[in-house]
Each structure stands twice: as C-alpha cells, then as structure tokens.
C-alpha cells in the first residue's frame, strides 16, 4: 500500500459559490429533518406499548440505521459547502467508506427482515408470534454481522488501492467508485470484486424482496376486505421504500468503474434522500404509528400543563 497520498480533496457537488450557499442551507434543513423524523420513530416505538410487534422492532433499527447513514455523509457535505479547504485525511476517508457501507448494508438487511415479517404475518398468521417473536434479536444481530462482513470487504479493497498522484475526489464523499479513478494501478479486478460484493448484495436483495412481495400480494386474495386493505397499505409502504433504496444502489454498484455527472445526485438520494423519506412513508401510511405519535405528543403536552 502506497502512503504518498495522506489526504484527499473532496470536489463536492459544485464549485459555484452561490450554489454552495444554497447547498449549505438546503442540506442543513434536510439533515435535521432526517434526524428529527427518524428520532421521532425511534422514541415512539421505544415508548409505545401498542408498537410491540416484531415489525416495529425492525422499523426501530431501520430508523436508527437511516439516521446513522445520513450522519456519515451529510455533516461533511454541509461543512464543505462553506469551507475553503475541503480536505479529508486518508484515515477519515477509509472510516467513511466503512461506515457508509455498514449502515447502508444494515438498511438493506433490515428491509429483508421486514419483508420476512410481512410474509409470516400474512401467509402464516397463526404461527406468526411463534416464528417471529423469539427470533427478532437474533435476526437483527445476524444483519449487523452481515453488514460488518460486507463493510470489511469494502475497506479491504479500499486499503489495497495505491495512491501516488492526483488526490482530488470528484465527489462529496469517499467511496470505492471515485477512489478507483485515483488509484495508480489497474483496477479491473478490484472493480469486479466491488460489483460481486456491493452490486450482488443490492441486486439479489432487490429481486428477493420484490419476489416476496409478489407472493404476499398474491396471498391476499384469501383474506377479508378489511384484512386486504390493512395488509396492502403496509406492503405498499415497504415496496416504495425498497424501490427508492435499491434503485440508486443498483445503478451505482452494478456497472464498470466509470463515473457519470449524475452519480453525485444519485448518491445524495441514497445516502440522505431515502433516510428522509422513510419516516414520512412509514408514518403517513401507517395508522398505528400515527396514533402512537399522537398519544406520545398528547402525553407530553399534558405533563407540561401539570408542571
């Protein structure tokens, strides 16, 4: 490994001074909105007695992963928008690669667990609590271990890249695709490993999830009208999140080591956009979460009035 490059310069989304000011304001609002939305879901599920099913246990960790994923990229993007010196050290860059892939992969695995939860709840309702209730902690732990293994694979590839010349990353974050453009070696094999790791996880997981929801939707024919309405509402929320999460991921990680101008915009969407939209989707389309939030809000108002 060549240590001649000790820091990188992040090009950012744009070099236009006026646009950078707009980026600072817009993304500061979006980031705090992301943290607030996911924090509300985490607190609501943690304090509510009505949200004790395994699905909300998984939603708790999905919101946690979303908040952490946005935190790995958004603060630096916001600060760099008003900073003259947009440098990131080699060690910080590698840490960002690991953290972004860990929490991004964690989100993918949690979405798979949520699909499994809906399949059992709808297709095997009599055995739901027996199958799911005792396994939720183990399943989340497995998701965490799997995310760690994936991220270690990514960081191993990143650490194996020698950098001995240009150090300007044409991006607002450190990731393997833009780093491959700077490496002073043949990156063909490393790109194949990247596609077989990140690309395969995204593509295979997406196909599995869509296939599982097709089975779930097909099985709804045997349910009552009210049961179909409730299950359909939940499944549509999950399908929207899956499409929004996996579309950008597949576009970025399942192609040769080439970069396009739109890559940075797409990266913003899967590192910050989905983390912002997930709380909105799950609260707006889920009556139980909305009711639990109202009760939590009313409880806080009453406690404030009695003080």
N, C-alpha and C positions, 0 to 999 in steps of 0.2 A: 504494500500500500504506500502510495507517494504522499508525503506530507508537505509538499511545496506550497500547496494552497491551504491556508489556515482559516480563511473566511470567504464568504460569498457575498455578492451584491444582488439583492432582490430587485428586479426591474419594476415590479408592481403591476397594477392593472393598466396604468398610463403614466406618461411623463408630463402631461399637460397640467400646469399649476392650478388652473381653475377647476379642472375635472378632479384633481386630487382633493381640493377643498370639499367638493360635493361628495366624493367617496368617503371622506372622513365623517361628514355629517350623516349621510345615509346609512353607512355601515355601523356607525356607533348606535344609531337608533335600532337597526335590525338586530345587532348583537344583544343589546339589553332586552329587546323584545323576545329574543330566543331564550335568554336566561330566565326571564320572568315567566314565560309560558311553560317551560319545562320545570321550573321550580314550583309553579302552582300545581302541576300534575303530580310531582313527587310528594309535596306536602299533603295534597288532597288524598292521595292513595294511602299515605302513611297514617293519616289521622282518621280516615273514614272507616266505619265499621261495615258499611254496605259494599265496599270495594275490596272484599277479601278473597275473591276467586283468583285462580292462577292467571287468568288473562290480565288482570290488573297488576299482578306481581311482575309479569313480563313487561307491561306498559311502564311500570316504575323504572325498570332498568333501561328500557328504550329511551325514556326521557333523560335519564342520567347520562347515557352514552351520547345522546344528542347534544346535551349541554357541554360535555367534555370535548366532543369533536369540534364544535364551533369555537371552543376556547383554545384549541391547539393552533388555530389559524387566524381567527378574526382580530384578536388584540394586536398582533404584529401588523396585519394589513391596515388597521386603523392608525396605529402609531406611525407607520412608514409613510402614510398618505400626507403627513405634515412634517416629516423629518427630512433633513437634507442628506443625512448619511443612512442609507438603507442596507446596512451590512448585517450579516448573521454569521456567527462563528461556525466552524466545521462541526464542533460537538453539538451546538444548538440545532444545526441543520439535521444531523443524524437523529437527534432526540425528537424533532418534529416529524420526521419520516416515521419513526416507530410509533409515536403517539397517535398520529392521524390514521395510520393503518390499523392500530389496535382498536380504537374506538369506532372506526368505520366498519371493521370486520365484526366487532361486537354488535353493532346495529343490525348487520345482515343476519347474524346467527339468532338474535332476539326476534327478528321478523319471522324467521323459520319456526322458532318455538311458538310464536303467536299463531301461525298457520296450523301447526300441530294441535294447539289448544282448541282452535275453532273446529278442526276436523273431528276431534274426540267429542267435543261438546255437541256437535250437530249430528254426527253419524253414529256415535255410541253414547247417547246421553245417560243411559242407566249405569254405565261404568265410568262416567266422567271423573267423579271425585276419587274413585279407587285408582284410576290410572294416573291422573294428573297431580292430585294434592300432595302425594308423598314424593314426587319426583321433581318438583319445581326448583328447589335449591340445587339439586344435582345437575339439572339441565342447564341452569344459569352458570354453574361452576364449569361445566363442560364447554359452554360458549366462551367463557373467559379464557380457559386453557387453549381452546382452538384459536382464539384471537391472538393470544400471545405467541403461539407457534407460527401463525401466519406473519405476524409483525417481525419476529426474529428472522424469518426467511427474508423479508424485505430489507431489514437492516443489514443482514449478512451480504446481500447483493450490493447495497449502497456502500458498505465499508470496503468491498473488494474493488471499487472503482478508483483508478488513479487519476488525480487532478494535477496537472503540471503546467497549465497555461491560463486560458480565459476563466474568469470566476464570476461572470455576470449571468445570473439565472433569469431567463425570460419568463418569469412567473412571480406570483406574490407569496409563494410558499415553497418549501423544499419537498420534492417528491422525486421518485425514481425517473419518471419520463423526462423532465427537464434536466436532471442531473446527467442522464445518459448523453445529452447533447454536449456536455462539457468534458466528458471523460476522454483522456488521451490514450485510448485503446480501442480495439474492435469490440463493440458492444452487442454483436449479433446473438451470441449465446446467452448473455445476461438478459437481453430483451425477450428471448424465448422463455427463459425461466420466469421472467416477470409476467408474461402472458399466461404461462401454465400455472402460476400462483394466483395473482390477483384476478386475471382475466377469467380463469377457470372457476374460481370461487363465485364471482359475480354472475357469470353465465349459467353455470349449473344450478346455483341457488335460485336464480330468477325462473328458470324452467321448472324446477321443483315446486316453487311457490305457486306459479300460475297453474300448473297441473293440479296441485292440491286444491286450489280454489275452484277449479272447474269441477272436480269431484264433489266438493262441498255444495256448490250451487246446484249440481245435478241431483244431489240427495234431498234438496229442499222440497222436491215435488211431493214427498210423503208427509210433509208437515202441515199443520193447520195454517190458516191465512195469517193469524197473529204471529205464530212461530216463524213463518217465512219472512214476514215484514221485519221482525227484530233481527233475525239472523242475517238477512240481506243487508240491512243497514250497517251491521258490524263488519261484514265481509267486504262491502264496497269501500269502507274506510280503509281497511287493510290493503285492498287491491290498489287504491290510489297511492298510498304510501309506498307500496312495493314498486310501482311503475316510476314514481318520482325519484326513488332512491337508486334503483338499478339501471335506469336508462342512461344517466350520465356516467355511472361507473363502468358499464359495458363499453360505452363509446371511448372512454379514456384508456382502458386497460386491455382491450382485446384487439389491438392493432399494432403494426410495426412501430419502431421507435421514430416516429415523425411527430412534429408538433404543428398545430393549426392555430390561427389567431383566436378562434372561438374557444380553445381549450381553457383559457383562464376564466371565461364567463361560465363555462360548464362546471369548472372546479368550484367556483363560488356557489353554484347551485347545490352541489352535493356535499359541500363542507358546511355551508351556512343556510342555504335555502330550505333544504329538507328538514333541518333541525328547527327552523322557524315554523314550517308548515305542519309538521307532525302534531304539535299540541293543538293547533287550530282544527285540524281534521278530526282528531280524536275527541275533542270537546264539543265541536259543533254537531257531530254526527252521533254522539253517544249520550243518551238521556241520563244514564246512571252517573256518568262523570259530571255532567252539568248540574244535576241535582245535588251531588256530593259537594260540589264547589259552592253552590248557593247556601247549603247548610253550614259549611265552614265559614263563609262570609257573614252569614246571619249570626252565627255563634260569636264571631269576633266583634261584630257591632254591638251585640247585647252585652258582652263582657266589658266593652269600652264604656257603655252607658251606665253600667253599675258601679264603675270606679269613681 
